[in-house]
Amino acid sequence: MNWDQIEGNWKQFKGQAQAKWGDLTDDELQRAKGNRQEMAGIIQEKYGKTREEAEREVDAWASTL
């Protein structure tokens, strides 16, 4: 699924993101609003990953949707 679709239907995908990254708060997920760069940044910060690791993780998650 592409990021435009995810961003446009974020309310539907937010729960799946919460299941994948259980430490993310509702506020953080709301801040991301399905934006790839924002999601990667939040995951990078929250989980102590490099930017590249976080982007790969976010892209892998999106490909499963």
Secondary structure, DSSP 8 states (H G I E B T S, - for coil): --HHHHHHTHHHHHHHHHHHSTT--HHHHHHHTT-HHHHHHHHHHHHT--HHHHHHHHHHHHHT-
